Amino acid sequence: MTGDSDKRQGRIPAYVSRIIESARTLRERGAFEPPPRVVGDAISAAMAKAGTRAQGRDTRTVVMAFALATAFIAALSLCLPYRGIDTMGYGGTIYSPTDVLDCYRLWFDLNVAPLFDNTLYNLTALKLAQFAETHEGGMYTMVTNRAMVTAIVVICGMMLAVSGLLFQTSFRNPLATPSMLGVSDGVTLGCIVFAWLGNGSISEDPVLYLLCVYGFGAATVLVVLLLSRGISGGARYNVFDMLLLGTVITQLLGGVNAFVQNFVMDYGTWQLFYDVQQATDALREPLVRQVVVAVFVLTLLPALVLRFRLNLIAFSNDEGRMMGVRTGVLRGLALVLGASMQLAAIASIGPVAMLSLAVPFLVRYLMPSDFRSQFLGNCLIGTALLLTCMLIQHFAVIDIITVPVGTIVSLLIIPFFVWVVALGRGRW
């Protein structure tokens, strides 16, 4: 055996022996030692940067897709009728995109062009007369009115989605929404009180309507906050106690509202309550629109400004204290902003709180967990979904009764919600 081994070694080519000797020499010089840590850090940084760029491209693709979809649906809403805005019930006029563009050319000629040329003020009556000769009567007023309603729906869609994002991030719970603190049931109770106290529709007493829905909605949230603070000893707010008390009070208010609607209200009062809560009649009132815009400015814009800091509300108070940040203050501000957003949206659109639960789920699955990306995604997707549901509502008529927009929101969103939960389970 030894002789065979010596024969095999003798048959090794000379160039293989040189390679082995060169490898030994390189090993002695340290050529095969691990690279310095500086080089390793540079490689790790390059890999992380490449991954960030790839993720950024994916995020930009998602944002662009939903931005285009939202713009398309918003433009389509100018051509299609809204329930309660065009007609009470079904019907309404569908305008062509050409007619809509003609209306906005006229609007530009009447409102913007005279600011740059004073002589054009004298041509206002002539332009209106020429437009009336070639277009359907009332088209200009109807299209411009739809534009205002579309703007309000866009605002409400943003506020509903962002309110859910703020609550889910603050509670670190994917099921937390402002409606769990009683906002939605408080607004419903306010609608019941208005139906008893009011003499007719919202248009006859919009101030009383706003006082009832905003007052009872805000009072419900305030009761939850005070009770949770009392249970925790007054030292600090406990998010678990707050969520638990909110759930209990929500169930209690829901039972009271159902009992009153089914056993206490007469038919006339119930019909008025239905029209007030379910039929989006509030969108026709200028005062309601103005209040929604004011709430939008006071809530969503501060959230936009603080979008960098609001990443910190996902940390506990102890973790924030270790980082030198008062996360409790930020969390309290986020809860107030989120509750106000949903309160204003539900008071204008109706019981559509399901958006606050489902949209943040969908955005969290599609986009990075950074609050800035989540904020933008919720604004776009929430707006697109609410606009779609509002347009569907006008055509969803059974006999002479319009299907409530809240029902349409649930039917449209629940399948997507279940799908996203199934795909993203365990990823929270």
C-alpha positions as CSV (number, residue, x, y, z in Angstrom):
1,M,0.0,0.0,0.0
2,T,2.9,2.3,0.8
3,G,4.4,1.7,-2.5
4,D,1.2,2.5,-4.3
5,S,0.9,5.8,-2.4
6,D,4.4,6.7,-3.3
7,K,3.7,6.0,-7.0
8,R,0.5,8.2,-6.9
9,Q,2.5,11.1,-5.3
10,G,5.1,10.7,-7.9
11,R,2.6,11.1,-10.7
12,I,1.4,14.6,-9.3
13,P,2.1,17.1,-12.0
14,A,4.8,19.7,-11.3
15,Y,2.3,22.7,-11.8
16,V,0.1,21.3,-9.0
17,S,3.0,21.3,-6.7
18,R,3.7,24.9,-7.5
19,I,0.1,25.9,-6.8
20,I,0.2,24.2,-3.4
21,E,3.5,26.0,-2.6
22,S,2.0,29.3,-3.6
23,A,-1.1,28.7,-1.4
24,R,1.1,28.0,1.5
25,T,3.1,31.2,0.9
26,L,-0.1,33.3,0.7
27,R,-1.4,31.7,3.9
28,E,1.8,32.6,5.7
29,R,1.4,36.2,4.6
30,G,-2.2,36.4,6.0
31,A,-4.0,36.5,2.6
32,F,-6.7,34.2,3.9
33,E,-7.4,36.1,7.1
34,P,-10.9,37.8,7.5
35,P,-11.1,41.3,6.1
36,P,-10.8,44.2,8.5
37,R,-13.9,45.4,10.3
38,V,-14.0,48.6,8.4
39,V,-14.3,46.7,5.1
40,G,-17.0,44.5,6.7
41,D,-18.9,47.5,7.8
42,A,-18.7,49.1,4.4
43,I,-20.0,45.9,2.8
44,S,-22.9,45.8,5.2
45,A,-23.7,49.4,4.6
46,A,-23.7,48.9,0.9
47,M,-26.0,45.9,1.2
48,A,-28.4,47.8,3.4
49,K,-28.4,50.8,1.0
50,A,-29.1,48.5,-1.9
51,G,-32.0,46.9,0.0
52,T,-33.4,50.4,1.0
53,R,-33.3,51.5,-2.6
54,A,-35.1,48.3,-3.8
55,Q,-37.7,48.8,-1.1
56,G,-38.0,52.5,-2.1
57,R,-38.7,51.5,-5.7
58,D,-41.4,49.1,-4.5
59,T,-42.9,51.8,-2.3
60,R,-42.9,54.4,-5.0
61,T,-44.6,51.9,-7.4
62,V,-47.4,51.3,-4.8
63,V,-47.8,55.0,-4.1
64,M,-48.0,55.9,-7.8
65,A,-50.5,53.1,-8.5
66,F,-52.9,54.2,-5.7
67,A,-52.3,57.9,-6.5
68,L,-53.4,57.3,-10.1
69,A,-56.4,55.2,-9.0
70,T,-57.5,57.9,-6.5
71,A,-57.2,60.6,-9.1
72,F,-59.2,58.6,-11.6
73,I,-62.0,57.8,-9.1
74,A,-62.1,61.5,-8.0
75,A,-62.4,62.6,-11.7
76,L,-65.1,60.0,-12.2
77,S,-67.1,61.3,-9.3
78,L,-67.5,64.6,-11.1
79,C,-69.4,62.7,-13.9
80,L,-71.5,60.4,-11.7
81,P,-74.3,61.5,-9.2
82,Y,-74.1,61.4,-5.4
83,R,-77.1,60.1,-3.4
84,G,-78.7,63.0,-1.6
85,I,-76.8,65.6,-3.6
86,D,-78.3,65.2,-7.1
87,T,-81.7,63.7,-6.1
88,M,-83.3,62.3,-3.1
89,G,-83.4,58.5,-3.8
90,Y,-82.4,57.1,-7.2
91,G,-81.9,58.9,-10.5
92,G,-79.6,61.8,-11.1
93,T,-77.7,62.8,-14.3
94,I,-74.5,61.2,-15.6
95,Y,-72.5,63.8,-17.5
96,S,-69.8,63.1,-20.0
97,P,-66.2,64.1,-19.4
98,T,-66.5,66.7,-22.2
99,D,-69.4,68.4,-20.4
100,V,-67.5,68.4,-17.1
101,L,-64.5,70.0,-18.8
102,D,-66.7,72.6,-20.3
103,C,-68.1,73.4,-16.9
104,Y,-64.6,73.9,-15.4
105,R,-63.5,76.0,-18.4
106,L,-66.5,78.2,-17.6
107,W,-65.6,78.2,-13.9
108,F,-62.1,79.3,-14.8
109,D,-63.4,82.1,-17.1
110,L,-65.8,83.3,-14.4
111,N,-63.5,83.1,-11.3
112,V,-59.9,83.0,-12.2
113,A,-59.4,84.8,-15.6
114,P,-61.0,88.1,-14.3
115,L,-58.3,88.3,-11.6
116,F,-55.7,88.9,-14.3
117,D,-57.8,91.0,-16.7
118,N,-60.4,93.4,-15.3
119,T,-62.2,93.8,-18.6
120,L,-63.4,90.1,-18.4
121,Y,-65.8,90.9,-15.5
122,N,-68.1,92.5,-18.0
123,L,-68.3,89.3,-20.0
124,T,-69.6,87.1,-17.2
125,A,-73.3,87.3,-18.1
126,L,-72.4,86.7,-21.8
127,K,-70.4,83.5,-21.0
128,L,-73.2,82.2,-18.8
129,A,-75.8,82.8,-21.6
130,Q,-73.6,81.1,-24.2
131,F,-73.0,78.1,-21.9
132,A,-76.8,77.7,-21.3
133,E,-77.5,77.7,-25.0
134,T,-75.3,74.6,-25.6
135,H,-75.6,72.7,-22.4
136,E,-78.3,71.2,-20.2
137,G,-79.9,73.6,-17.7
138,G,-78.4,73.4,-14.2
139,M,-75.3,71.5,-15.3
140,Y,-72.8,74.1,-14.2
141,T,-74.3,74.3,-10.7
142,M,-74.5,70.5,-10.4
143,V,-71.0,69.8,-11.5
144,T,-69.4,72.4,-9.3
145,N,-71.5,71.2,-6.4
146,R,-70.2,67.6,-7.0
147,A,-66.7,69.0,-6.9
148,M,-67.2,70.4,-3.4
149,V,-68.8,67.1,-2.2
150,T,-65.9,65.2,-3.7
151,A,-63.4,67.4,-1.9
152,I,-65.2,66.7,1.4
153,V,-65.3,62.9,0.7
154,V,-61.6,63.0,0.0
155,I,-61.0,64.8,3.3
156,C,-63.2,62.3,5.2
157,G,-61.5,59.3,3.6
158,M,-58.1,60.6,4.7
159,M,-59.2,61.3,8.2
160,L,-60.9,57.9,8.7
161,A,-57.8,56.0,7.5
162,V,-55.3,58.1,9.4
163,S,-57.4,57.9,12.6
164,G,-57.2,54.1,12.5
165,L,-53.4,54.3,11.9
166,L,-52.9,56.6,14.9
167,F,-54.9,54.4,17.2
168,Q,-53.4,51.1,16.1
169,T,-49.9,52.5,16.4
170,S,-50.7,54.1,19.8
171,F,-52.3,51.0,21.3
172,R,-49.9,48.6,19.4
173,N,-53.0,46.6,18.6
174,P,-54.2,46.0,15.0
175,L,-57.9,46.0,16.2
176,A,-57.8,49.4,17.9
177,T,-59.9,52.2,16.3
178,P,-61.6,55.4,17.6
179,S,-64.9,53.6,17.3
180,M,-63.8,51.3,20.1
181,L,-63.8,54.4,22.4
182,G,-67.4,55.0,21.5
183,V,-67.1,57.7,18.8
184,S,-69.4,56.0,16.3
185,D,-72.1,55.1,18.9
186,G,-71.9,58.6,20.4
187,V,-72.6,60.1,17.0
188,T,-75.5,57.7,16.5
189,L,-76.9,58.8,19.9
190,G,-76.5,62.4,18.8
191,C,-78.5,61.6,15.6
192,I,-81.3,60.1,17.8
193,V,-81.4,63.2,20.0
194,F,-81.5,65.4,16.9
195,A,-84.4,63.4,15.4
196,W,-86.4,64.0,18.6
197,L,-85.5,67.6,19.1
198,G,-85.3,68.8,15.5
199,N,-88.3,70.0,13.4
200,G,-87.1,68.4,10.2
201,S,-84.0,67.7,8.1
202,I,-80.5,68.9,8.7
203,S,-81.0,71.8,6.3
204,E,-83.6,73.3,8.6
205,D,-81.4,73.3,11.7
206,P,-77.7,72.5,10.9
207,V,-76.4,74.1,14.1
208,L,-78.5,71.8,16.3
209,Y,-77.4,68.8,14.3
210,L,-73.7,69.7,14.7
211,L,-74.1,70.3,18.5
212,C,-75.8,66.9,18.9
213,V,-73.5,64.7,16.9
214,Y,-70.2,66.4,17.9
215,G,-71.3,66.9,21.5
216,F,-72.4,63.3,22.1
217,G,-69.4,61.9,20.2
218,A,-66.9,63.9,22.1
219,A,-68.7,63.3,25.4
220,T,-68.4,59.5,24.9
221,V,-64.7,59.6,24.3
222,L,-64.2,62.0,27.3
223,V,-66.1,59.6,29.6
224,V,-63.9,56.7,28.5
225,L,-60.7,58.7,29.1
226,L,-61.8,59.9,32.6
227,L,-62.9,56.4,33.7
228,S,-59.7,54.9,32.5
229,R,-57.7,57.5,34.3
230,G,-59.7,56.9,37.5
231,I,-59.2,53.2,37.3
232,S,-55.4,53.5,36.8
233,G,-55.2,55.7,40.0
234,G,-54.9,59.1,38.2
235,A,-51.2,58.7,37.6
236,R,-51.2,57.9,33.9
237,Y,-53.5,56.6,31.2
238,N,-53.4,52.8,30.7
239,V,-54.0,51.9,27.1
240,F,-55.4,48.4,28.1
241,D,-57.9,49.9,30.5
242,M,-58.9,52.5,28.0
243,L,-59.5,49.9,25.3
244,L,-61.4,47.6,27.6
245,L,-63.6,50.4,29.0
246,G,-64.2,51.7,25.4
247,T,-65.4,48.3,24.3
248,V,-67.8,48.0,27.3
249,I,-69.2,51.5,26.8
250,T,-69.5,50.9,23.0
251,Q,-71.6,47.8,23.6
252,L,-73.7,49.6,26.2
253,L,-74.4,52.5,23.8
254,G,-75.1,50.1,20.9
255,G,-77.7,48.4,23.0
256,V,-79.3,51.6,24.1
257,N,-79.4,52.9,20.5
258,A,-80.9,49.7,19.2
259,F,-83.6,49.6,21.9
260,V,-84.6,53.2,21.3
261,Q,-84.8,52.7,17.5
262,N,-86.8,49.5,17.7
263,F,-89.1,50.1,20.7
264,V,-89.3,53.8,21.5
265,M,-89.3,55.8,18.2
266,D,-92.4,56.3,16.2
267,Y,-92.2,55.8,12.4
268,G,-91.9,59.5,11.6
269,T,-89.0,60.0,14.1
270,W,-87.3,56.9,12.8
271,Q,-87.5,58.0,9.2
272,L,-86.0,61.3,10.1
273,F,-83.2,59.5,12.1
274,Y,-82.6,57.2,9.1
275,D,-82.3,60.2,6.7
276,V,-80.0,62.0,9.1
277,Q,-77.6,59.2,9.8
278,Q,-77.6,56.9,6.8
279,A,-78.3,59.1,3.8
280,T,-75.4,61.5,3.8
281,D,-77.8,64.5,3.8
282,A,-75.3,66.4,5.9
283,L,-73.0,66.8,2.8
284,R,-75.4,69.2,1.3
285,E,-75.1,71.7,4.1
286,P,-72.4,74.4,3.7
287,L,-72.0,74.7,7.5
288,V,-71.3,71.0,7.9
289,R,-68.7,71.2,5.1
290,Q,-67.0,74.2,6.8
291,V,-66.8,72.3,10.1
292,V,-65.2,69.3,8.4
293,V,-62.6,71.4,6.7
294,A,-61.8,73.1,10.0
295,V,-61.4,69.8,11.7
296,F,-59.2,68.6,8.8
297,V,-56.9,71.6,9.2
298,L,-56.7,71.2,13.0
299,T,-56.0,67.5,13.0
300,L,-54.6,66.0,9.8
301,L,-52.2,68.8,9.1
302,P,-50.6,68.5,12.6
303,A,-50.3,64.8,12.0
304,L,-48.6,65.5,8.7
305,V,-46.2,67.9,10.4
306,L,-45.4,65.4,13.2
307,R,-45.2,62.4,11.0
308,F,-41.5,62.0,11.8
309,R,-42.0,62.0,15.6
310,L,-45.1,59.9,15.5
311,N,-43.0,56.9,14.8
312,L,-42.2,57.0,18.5
313,I,-45.7,56.3,19.7
314,A,-45.2,52.6,19.0
315,F,-42.8,52.6,22.0
316,S,-43.9,52.2,25.6
317,N,-43.5,55.0,28.1
318,D,-40.5,53.3,29.7
319,E,-38.8,52.7,26.3
320,G,-39.4,56.3,25.4
321,R,-38.0,57.5,28.8
322,M,-34.8,55.5,28.1
323,M,-34.5,57.3,24.8
324,G,-35.2,60.7,26.4
325,V,-38.5,61.1,24.7
326,R,-41.9,61.7,26.3
327,T,-43.9,59.2,24.3
328,G,-46.9,59.6,26.6
329,V,-47.5,63.1,25.4
330,L,-47.2,62.1,21.8
331,R,-49.6,59.2,22.3
332,G,-52.2,61.4,24.0
333,L,-52.0,63.9,21.2
334,A,-52.3,61.0,18.6
335,L,-55.5,59.7,20.4
336,V,-57.1,63.2,20.5
337,L,-56.3,63.8,16.8
338,G,-57.5,60.3,15.8
339,A,-60.8,60.6,17.7
340,S,-61.5,64.1,16.3
341,M,-60.8,62.9,12.7
342,Q,-63.3,60.0,12.9
343,L,-65.9,62.1,14.8
344,A,-65.9,64.7,12.0
345,A,-66.0,62.1,9.2
346,I,-68.8,60.0,10.7
347,A,-70.8,63.2,11.4
348,S,-70.6,64.1,7.7
349,I,-70.7,60.7,5.9
350,G,-72.4,58.3,8.2
351,P,-71.4,55.1,10.0
352,V,-68.3,54.2,8.0
353,A,-65.9,53.4,10.8
354,M,-64.9,50.1,9.2
355,L,-62.5,52.1,7.0
356,S,-60.5,53.0,10.1
357,L,-60.0,49.3,10.9
358,A,-59.4,47.8,7.4
359,V,-57.3,50.5,5.6
360,P,-54.4,50.5,8.0
361,F,-54.3,46.7,7.8
362,L,-54.0,46.9,4.0
363,V,-51.4,49.6,4.0
364,R,-49.3,47.9,6.6
365,Y,-49.2,44.8,4.3
366,L,-48.3,46.8,1.2
367,M,-45.9,49.4,2.5
368,P,-42.9,49.8,4.9
369,S,-43.7,50.2,8.6
370,D,-42.3,53.7,8.8
371,F,-45.1,56.1,9.9
372,R,-44.4,58.5,7.0
373,S,-45.0,55.8,4.4
374,Q,-48.0,54.5,6.3
375,F,-49.5,58.0,6.6
376,L,-49.3,58.6,2.8
377,G,-50.6,55.1,2.0
378,N,-53.6,55.5,4.3
379,C,-54.5,58.9,2.8
380,L,-54.5,57.5,-0.7
381,I,-56.2,54.2,-0.1
382,G,-58.8,55.5,2.3
383,T,-59.8,58.2,-0.1
384,A,-60.1,55.8,-3.1
385,L,-62.2,53.3,-1.1
386,L,-64.6,55.9,0.4
387,L,-65.1,57.6,-3.0
388,T,-65.9,54.3,-4.5
389,C,-68.5,53.5,-1.8
390,M,-70.1,56.9,-2.1
391,L,-70.5,56.5,-5.9
392,I,-71.9,53.0,-5.5
393,Q,-74.4,54.2,-2.9
394,H,-76.3,56.3,-5.4
395,F,-77.1,53.2,-7.5
396,A,-77.6,50.8,-4.6
397,V,-81.4,51.3,-4.2
398,I,-83.8,48.6,-3.1
399,D,-87.4,49.6,-4.0
400,I,-87.2,53.3,-2.9
401,I,-84.7,52.8,0.0
402,T,-81.1,53.6,-0.5
403,V,-78.6,51.2,1.0
404,P,-76.6,53.0,3.7
405,V,-73.1,53.9,2.8
406,G,-71.8,52.1,5.9
407,T,-73.3,48.8,4.6
408,I,-71.6,49.3,1.3
409,V,-68.3,50.0,3.0
410,S,-68.6,46.8,5.0
411,L,-69.6,44.7,2.0
412,L,-66.8,46.1,-0.1
413,I,-64.0,46.1,2.4
414,I,-64.6,43.0,4.5
415,P,-63.4,40.5,1.8
416,F,-60.2,42.5,1.3
417,F,-59.8,42.7,5.1
418,V,-60.1,39.0,5.6
419,W,-57.7,38.4,2.7
420,V,-55.1,40.8,4.1
421,V,-55.4,39.3,7.6
422,A,-54.8,35.8,6.1
423,L,-51.8,37.0,4.2
424,G,-50.2,39.1,6.9
425,R,-50.9,37.0,10.0
426,G,-48.1,37.0,12.5
427,R,-46.5,40.1,10.8
428,W,-47.8,42.7,13.3
